[in-house]
Amino acid sequence: MIQTRWHVITGAPCSGKTAVIQELEVRGYRVVHETARSFLEKKREESKSPEFRKQAQTTILEMKLDIESSLPVDETLFLDRGAPDSIAYYRLHDLDPAEVFQRGRRRRYRRVFFCDRLPLEPDAIRTEDEATAAKLHAFLLDAYRRFDYEVISVPVRSIRERTDFILKHL
């Protein structure tokens, strides 16, 4: 296992993690934007299908792992979701997450920040309802804890205050 200087920002859909990532980027930090969202935006019409989303999980995991394998492990950077996030989505789609457990152990993140939930706001890509978002929240926490991460809860505050909170906990 390779120890990195990477920090993961994660949370259920519509938890503000992407807004925090964007704020970190504005402040000059190197960030990696969410792989799944980029992929689903390119496949906008197909992405509305639950079957497509289920089948896409392996592709999204591969993309995520490819990106991570290209990053310098000794550089401080922030990721919008990490490999263990795929476990939650595999579970949501009734897929076996064994592969994610095995492959997700190759690199170790320095910190994992978990954004507390905000009210769900559907958009062109986000298809989850409140019940699914709550389920994903629990699955995500469980996934990172299974990898023995100390998950730092980021309370609901303004984007600036959430970003300051994260930076104080590095």
N, C-alpha and C positions, 0 to 999 in steps of 0.2 A: 504494500500500500504506500502511495506517495502522499506525503503531507503537503498541502498547498497553502497559499496565503489568500485563498478565495473566500468570499463571504456570500452566502446564498440568502436571497430575499424571497420568501415563499409565503403562501397562504391560499385560502380558498378563492374561487373566482370572485372578482370585484372586492378584493380586500385592500386595494390601494398599492400593491407591490410594484406595479409597473410605473405608477406615478412617482414612487420613491426612487426607482431606478432612474427615471428621467431626471429627477432632481439631483441625484448623485452625478449624473453625466454633466448636467449644467454646471455643477460645482467643480468639474475637472477630473472626476474619478473615471477610471476605465470600467465600462459595464459590458455585459453580454445580455442582449435582449432575449425575450422568451422565444424559444425555438418553435414550440407548438403553435403559438399565435401566428408567427410568420408563415409557417407551413399552411395553416388553415386559411389564412387570408389569400394565399395563392390558389387555393382550391375552394374558393368561396361557395360555389354552388354545390359541389359534392359534400362539403363540410356540414351541410345541414342534415345529412342523413346519419342517423345513429349507427348504422352498419358501417358506413365509411369511417366514422370516428373510431369505432372499435378496431377496424383493420389498420387504421393509421397509427395506432399506438407503437407498434414495432418500428415503423419508419421514424417517428418522432424521437424515440429512444436512440436509434442509430444516429440521427442528426445531432442530438444532444451530446452523445458520447464522442462523436467525431469532432465537434467544436471543442469540447473539453480537452481532447487529446492534443489539440493544436495550441492550447494556451500555455504561457510560461507559468510554471508552478510557483516560482519565487516572486511573482508580481502580485501586489494587492489589487484585486478587482472584485466586482460585484456581479453576481449572476441572478437574472430573473428566472428563478426555479433551478433546481439541481437534479441530478439523475434520480435520487430517491422519489421525486415527485411522480415519476412514471409508475412507481408501485401503486400509488393512490389511483391513478387513472387505469392501470391494468385491473385493479380490484373493482373499480366502478363498472368496467365493461366485462366483468367475469372472465378475465384472462389470468393465466398463471404467472405471477410475478417472480418466479424462481430465477429466470434469466436476469432480471433487473437486480435482484439481490446479489447474484454472482458478479455481474459486470459493474455494478455500482460501487463495489468495494475497492476499485483500483486507485481512486484518489480520495483523499480526505479533505473536507473543507475546514477552514479555520473556524468560522462561525456560521450558525444558521439562525436567521431572524425570521420570525413567523408573524406576519401582520394579522392582527385581530380583524374579525369580519366587519364589513360595512354593509349597508343595504344593497341588495343585488340590483344591478342595472343592466338588463339584457342589451346586447348590441348585435351587429351583423355576424359576429363570430361566437360570442358567448351564448350558449343555448341552455345552460343550466337553470333550474328553478331553485327556490329557497331550500327545499328538501335535499336536492342534489348537492347544492353548495355546502350545506351543513354536513352531509355525508363526506364530501371531499375534505372538508376541514378536519374531521376526525381521522380519515385515512391518511392525510398528509402528516399530521402529528405523529401518528403511529409509525409511519414509514421512517421518519427521521429518528425516532426513538429506537427503532429496531437496528439502526446503524450506530447506536450509542452516541448520538449527538445531544448536547445540551441545547435545547431549543429556547431561544430568547424571544419572549412574547413582546411584540411591538404594539403598544396600546393605540386605540383610536384617538388620533389628534390630527392637526393639520399636516399637510405633506412636509412642510418645513420642519415642524416639531418632530415628526416621525423620523425624518432624515437625521436631524440633530441627535435624537435618541440613539439611532444606530451607530452613528460616528462616535458617540461617547462610550459605546460598548465594544469598540474594536480591541 
